[in-house]
């Protein structure tokens, strides 16, 4: 079975970039570790999206192990759409308008 194409919503990409910049100001090593974990998460989601629990509004969520972020995504017929890189302590559900 072929992997579905993984797309990142433009707002989710902004969230990833902003988190990277925040970590980079404090520690370039932490920023690199954040990007590495995001990258690993995206690869794992693309390889097996149904491994992650259903969340809300027909979405799934992968919680990062070392950072207070979750990758919220939706599996569609033709692709997997990453809707948000959501911080665990900020405005739950703010991304729902992206579905």
Residue, then its C-alpha position, 0 to 999 in steps of 0.5 A: x500500500x502506498x503512503x498518502x501525501x502529507x500536506x501541512x496547512x500554512x497556519x500549521x507551518x507558521x506554528x512550527x516556525x514560530x516554535x522553532x524561533x522561540x526555542x532557538x532564542x533560548x537554545x539552538x540545540x533545543x530548536x534542532x531537537x524540536x525540528x527533529x521531533x516534528x520531522x520524525x512525527x510527520x514521517x510516522x504519521x504519513x507511514x501509519x496515520x491510524x496508529x494515532x487516536x481519534x481526537x475531535x472533528x474527525x481528526x487524530x493527534x500525535x503528542x510529541x514526547x519531549x516538547x509540549x506540542x501535538x500534531x493535529x491531522x486529518x486523514x482524507x481520501x487523497x492525503x493527510x492534512x496537518x492542521x496544527x502544531x498545537x501547544x498543549x497549554x494554549x487555546x485548546x481547539x483554536x485550529x478547528x476552523x481549519x477542518 
